[in-house]
Amino acid sequence: MSNHMIIEADGTILIKVVNFPGGEFAGESMWVEVVDGDENDGRGILRNDAVCSDLKYGDKVAYGGGNDDYKPEYIKE
C-alpha cells in the first residue's frame, strides 16, 4: 500500500490527490474516494472541503499520473 492511500474498514479506498486549483494558493491536496480506476488514475468523490477553491465535499473529480513515488494529480474535466 502506498503512502497516499487509506483503506477504510468497509473497503472504501481513499487516496490523497495533489495540485487542486486555488488561485494564489494552487496545489492543495485533498482526499478522494476512488469510484472508478485505481490509486494512480481514475475518478472519485471528494471526501473533504477545499480551502483554496470552490470545490466541495462530494464533488466528482478526475485524477491521474500517480505511481509508487508520486501522488496522483487533479485533472480538470
C-alpha positions in Angstrom: 0.0 0.0 0.0 1.3 3.5 -0.9 1.8 6.4 1.5 -1.1 8.3 -0.1 -3.8 5.7 0.3 -6.2 4.6 3.1 -8.5 1.6 3.0 -11.4 2.1 5.4 -13.0 -0.8 7.4 -15.8 -1.2 4.8 -13.2 -1.5 1.9 -13.6 2.1 0.7 -10.3 3.3 -0.8 -9.3 6.9 -0.2 -6.3 8.5 -1.9 -4.5 11.8 -1.4 -4.7 13.8 -4.7 -2.5 16.9 -5.2 -2.5 20.1 -7.2 -6.1 21.1 -6.9 -6.7 24.7 -8.3 -6.8 27.6 -5.9 -5.6 30.9 -7.3 -2.7 32.2 -5.3 -2.6 29.0 -3.2 -2.9 26.4 -6.0 -1.6 23.0 -5.2 -4.0 22.0 -2.4 -4.1 18.3 -1.6 -7.4 16.5 -0.8 -8.7 13.1 0.0 -10.7 11.4 -2.8 -12.8 8.3 -2.6 -12.0 6.0 -5.6 -15.1 5.3 -7.7 -13.6 4.3 -11.0 -10.0 3.3 -11.6 -7.2 2.8 -9.1 -5.0 4.7 -6.7 -3.0 6.2 -9.6 -5.5 7.1 -12.3 -9.3 7.4 -12.2 -12.3 9.2 -10.9 -13.6 9.8 -7.5 -15.6 11.8 -5.0 -14.0 14.5 -2.7 -14.1 13.5 0.9 -13.2 16.9 2.3 -13.9 20.6 1.6 -11.4 22.7 -0.3 -9.8 25.6 1.5 -8.4 27.3 -1.6 -11.1 26.7 -4.3 -14.9 26.3 -4.7 -14.7 22.5 -4.7 -16.8 20.9 -2.0 -17.2 17.5 -0.2 -19.0 15.2 -2.6 -17.8 16.8 -5.9 -16.8 14.4 -8.6 -13.2 14.8 -9.8 -10.7 13.0 -12.1 -7.0 12.3 -11.2 -4.0 10.7 -12.8 -0.3 10.4 -13.1 0.4 8.7 -9.8 2.8 5.9 -9.1 4.7 4.4 -6.2 6.8 7.6 -5.8 4.3 10.4 -6.7 0.7 11.1 -5.6 -1.8 11.4 -8.4 -2.8 14.9 -9.5 -6.1 16.6 -10.1 -7.2 16.6 -13.7 -9.7 19.3 -14.7 -12.6 17.8 -16.6 
